[in-house]
Amino acid sequence: MNELLDRYAEVTGMDVINHISQLAAPLKGMKVVHVNSTREGGGVAEVLRKLVPMMDALGLDVKWEVLEGNPLFYQCTKGFHNAIQGFQIDLSEAMLEAYETVNAENAERLRSVLEEADFVFIHDPQPAPFLSFCPNRRGKWVWRCHIDCSRPYRPVWKYLRKWIHSYDASIFSLAQFAQFLPHHQYLIAPSIDPLSEKNIDLPEEEIKGVFEHFGLKPDLPLILQVSRFDRFKDPLGVIDAFRQSRKMVPLQLVLAGGGATDDPEGGKVLDEVREAAEDEEDVHVLLLPPDAHRTINALQRASDIVLQKSIKEGFGLTVTEAMWKGKPVIGGDTGGIRLQVVDHFTGFRVRSPEGAALRIRYLLHNMDKLKEMGSRAKRLVLENFLLTRHLREYLALMIGVLHGLEDRIDMTR
């Protein structure tokens, strides 16, 4: 057994690893390529950073390629991201031309790798046109959407759909995100890696050290939100919830996050957050580097309650991370958060700053309930949202796509 797989077996049990190995056996030696738009920042990069080595450990020949863009390209793709999540976004001809040109240039750069692959996984809208620029492909191509696509802005989705419809399959995180496409669609929720620096157990002194390092008060309850500085994460709503909560209970708030190379709006949102927090003594806005994984881990373990008050969310890996550390999560009642935060069981789902403030106060006044919810949250992640489950479903998809409809029973008929 591979050393990496042995380490996962210590967390999940050997039966899980044996099952994965059996699924991977008929795929050994196959060439697999993943393509996305950044190696740092955001959940897609985090998942690929661990999924690719796991596939490799199982005997697949795996590569991870990254699309290289320019500012106008990223402005366009950020518009796609917002439009897919329901905002009315008008994209100029210049933006769309930049989008298509960058994709054509990158596809040309990677053509030999892509056309020789047995499987190509294209992640999100940024590299979606790659398939159209690889006419001599020999393998199967799958488009993986990590975004809440439940109610996209139709003119933009119509434009994107012309690039996506020719794929052999597509993957969405939840059933309600799926769109009408002329190929098979699969549902695969994202996952976290229990062996990464962001999720491993830490020494108690390292956890306590974040209080001194960031000027936090050890005697005050700590509320935390970790996310990119993105309006869909509603950091201003989190600050509002904090202000309402502290009228009745003393506490402190940390908003921690970083940027991503494919998000041109992050700096502007960060400025807005800093302005909103500048008169609040116990609000700490932390811009962390992309490799601050242990710092985020320590902050999550040091916190009493974790928030993810998103108004749109494809999945929310920071929710999963916090639950893995035994923390109850107060999350927005949207997208993939609904899949993780079981209301009144592993945390609370809310739709307003007032609702978040109410739940913060409730948990801080009921510490037994807080710990009980945190324990349930960790168990839920162990059983449903670790990398091993994610990998198992990718392997099952690959076998299904490779063999078409053979030997499969449609249980919906």
N, C-alpha and C positions, 0 to 999 in steps of 0.2 A: 504493500500500500504506500502511496506517495506521502511524504512527510507533511505536506500542506493538508492533505485530506485527513490524515491522522489527527491533526490539530482541531479540525472541525468536528471530528468524531467525539472529541472530549466534551464538546458543547452539546451536540445534537444527538449523540448515540450512534453506534456503528450501523444500525439498521438503515438509518437515513443515508449514510455514505455508500453502503452496499447497493441500495436502490439506485442512487445516482450513477454508480459505476456500471450497473447493468444497462441503464438507459444509454450511457455513453459508448458502450462496447461497439454497436454497429456504426458509430460515427467516427471512430478512431482514424486519425490521419487526414480527415477532411479539412479543407482550407476554409476558414471562417474569418470574415472581416467585419469589424464594427466601425462605423463612421459617425462622428458627432462634431460639434463646433468648438469645443474647448476641452482642455485637459484639467483645468482648474476652475473651481466655482460651480455650484449647483449640483443637484442630485444625480444628473445623468453621468457626469464625470466620476462622481463618487462610486456609483454602481459599477461602471465599466472598469474602474481601477482594481476592483476585486473580482468581478465576474470573469474578466479575460484570463487572469492567472489560474482561476479554478478550471475553466475550460481546457486550458493548456495542460494542467495537471492530470486531466482525464484522457489525454492523448490526442486532442484536437490540435490542429495547426492554426493558431489564432493570432490575428493582428488587430491593433487598434489604430485607426487613422483619424486625423483631425483636419477638418476643413479650415483653410486660411482665407480670411476675408478682409475687407476694408471698412472704414467708418460708414459709408453709405449702405453697404451690404448689411452691416449689423443694425443700422437704423431701420432698414426694411424688415429684417427678420424679427426685430423687437416689435414692429408693427404687426407682423403675422401672429406673434405670441399673444399680443393684446386682443387682436381680432378673433382669434380662435377661442379666446375666453369670453367673447361676447361684446367687446367694445366696437363701436362703429369707427373704423380706421380707414382713412383715404390714403392710398399709397401712390406716389407719383410715378410717371413713366420712367423717370431717371432711376428711382429706387428699384423698380422691377427689372430694368435693364441691368443694373449693377448686380442684382440677385442672380440673374440668369448667366451673366458673364463670369462672375466668380465661380458659380457651379460648373460651368463649362471648362474653365481653366483648371479647377481642382480635379475634375473628373479626368481630364487629359493627363494631369500629373500622376494620378493613381490608377489609370486605366488598366495597366497590365495586372496589377494586384486584384482589382475588382473583377475583371473579366475572367480571370483564372480561378476565382473562388468558387467553392461549392455552395457557400451561404454568405450573403451580405446583409447585415442589419444596418439600416439607415435610421438614425435617431433624430426625430423631430423635423420641423420644416426646413431648417437651414440647408441640409444637403439633399432634400427630397428629389430635385431634378437629376441626380446622378444617374439614375437608371436610364433616362432618355439619352444620355451621352455615352452609354456603354452598349452599343448595338450588338456586340459579339459576345455578350455574357453567356456563360455556360451553366451557371449555378442558379439557385433560388434566391430571390430578393424579398426581404421583409421590411416594411416600414413600421417603426416603433414610435408611437405618439405618447409622450410623457405628460401632455398638457390636458387640462380640463376642456374637452372638446364637445361638451354637451349641447351648447347653444352658440355655435360660431356665427360670426358676422358673415352672412351668406356670400356677398360678392368676393370676399377674400378667400373663403373656403372653396368657392367655385374655381378660383384661379389655382389654388394649391391642389385641388382634386385632380386636375389634368396631369399633374406630375405623379400622383400617387396611384391612380386607378390601375396602372399596368403592373403593379407589384404582384407577387405571388400570394402574399398574405399581409395582414397588418395586425398590430398589437395595440391594445388600449389597456389602461389600468383598471377601468370600471366599465360595466355594461352600459351605463348611461352616457359614457363618453363616445361610444362607437357611432360611426356614421355610415350611411349607405355607400358601399363600395363593391365593385364587381369581383370580389375575391373573398376567401375565407378570412374571418377575423377571430383573433384570440384575445383572451383576457389574462393578463399577467400583472399582478401587483408588484411594485418595486420592493426593495428589501434593504436591510443593513447588514454590515459585516461584523459579527461579534468579536472578531480577532483584530480589527483595526484599532489604531490609537484612539480613535474617537469613541470606541465602545468597550475597550478592555477595562478590567478593574484597575483602580488607581490606589496608591498608598494614601492613607488618611491625611498625612501631612501635605501631600500635593493638592488634595481637595481643599483643605483649609487655607492653603497658600494663596488661593485666588482672592481671598478677602483682603489681605495685605497688598497684594500686587495691584489690584484695581481700586483700592481705597474704599472697599465695602465694609459695612458694619456687621460684625459677627453676631450681635445681639438683635438684629432686625431680620424678620422673615424676608427671604429673597425670592422675588418673582423674576422669571427669565423668559425672554423670547430670543431664539436664535434663527436668523434667516438673512437672506440677501436683503438689501435695502431696496425694496420693491413695493409699489403702492398696493399690489394685490395681497401683500402680507399685512397690510394695515398697521404699520408701526405707530401712526398718529392715533389710531383707535386704541392701541395698547396703552399709550401715554394717558389718554383720556380715562381709560378704565382704572389705571393706577391712581390718578387724581381723585376719582370718586371713591376708591377703596380706602385710601389713606385718611379719609375723613372719619372713618370709624375704627380703623386698625392701623397701627404703625407698620410700615414695610418699606422695602427698597426694590427698585426695578433695574434690570440690566437688559438692554437691547444690544445684542452682539451679532455681528455678521461681517461679511466681506462683499467684494464685488466679483464679477465674472467678466471675462474678456468679451463675451458676446452680449453684454447688457449695457448699452450706452446711457441708460436713464439712471443708473445706480447712484452716481455722484450727486445729481440733483435731488433725489429722494433723501439721501443722507444729509444734505444741507437743510432740508425741511425738517427732518427729525431733530437735528441738533438745535435748530432754532426753537422748536416746540419744547425742547427739554432744558434750555439754557437757564431758566429761572427755577428749576426743580432741583433741590439739593440732593435728593436721593434717587435721581434718575441718571443712569450711567450709559452712555452711548459708546460702544466699543467697535471700532473698525479693525478687524483682525486680518492678518495675512492668510493666504490660502492654505498654508501648512500648519495652522494653529489648532490641530486636531486634539491634542491633549488638553489644551486650554479650554476648548469647547466641552470636552468630556468632563473636566474638573468643574466648570461652571454648571453644567447640567446636574452633576452629582451634589454640588453644594446648594442647589436651589431647593426651595420647598415646593413650588408649583411652577410648571412650565406652561407657557402660553404659545399658541400658534393661531392668532386671530385673523387668519386669512379670509378674504372675501371670495377668492378663487384659489383652488389648490389642486394640482394634478394628483398628488399623493401626500407629500409632506414628510420627508425622511427625518426631519428634526423631531416630528411627533414620535416616530418609531424609536429614535435614539433615546428620547426622554423616557418613554415607556419601558425600554430595555433596562433603564437605570432605576426602575421602580418609582417613577414620578407620575402623579396624576396630571393629565393634560387638559387644559381648557382651550378648546379649539373652535375655529369657525365652523359653522354648520354647512360645510360645502365639500364637494369633491371627495378626494381620497381620505380626508380626515374622518368622514363618516364611516369609512371602512375600519378605522382603527379605534377611534374614541367611541366606545359604547356608552351612551349617555347614562349617567348615574351609576356606572359600573366600573369603567376604567378612567373616567373623567367626566367632563361636561362639554356639550356643544352649545355655542352661543351665536347670536346674530347681531349683537350690539355691544358697545362699550359698557352700557348699563348691565347687560346680562353677564358680561365677564366680571365686572366689579362685584356683582351679587355672589357669583360662584367663588371668587377669590376670598371674600369675607367668610362664606360658609365653610370652606375648607380650613381656613386658618383658625376658625372657632371650633372645628371638629377634627382634631389631629388624628384620632383613631380612624375616622372615615378616610382621611387623607392617606394614611399608611395602607389601609385596606385596599383602596382603589389602586395605589401604586403597585401593590403585590399582584393584583389581577392584571394590571397593564403589562407587567414583565412576562407573565405567563402567556398572555395573548401573543406577544411578539415571538416568544420561543416557539410557539406552535404554528405561527402563520407568516411571519415577516422577516425571517433570516435568509441569508444569501443561499443557503442550501436548497430551500424551497424554490427560490427564484430560478436557480440553475436547473433544478429538476424540470420545471415547466418549460424552460427554453429548450432543453433536450427533447422533451416530449413533442413540442411544437416542430422541431427540426425533423423528427422522425415522421410526424404527420404530414408535413409539407412535402417531404421527400417521396412519400408513398401515395400521395393524393388521397383518395377516398377508400383505398383498399383496406379491407379488414377493419372497417370502422362502422359502428352502429350509431345512427342519429337518434338519440333518445328523445328528441323534441317532437318527433312525428307520431 
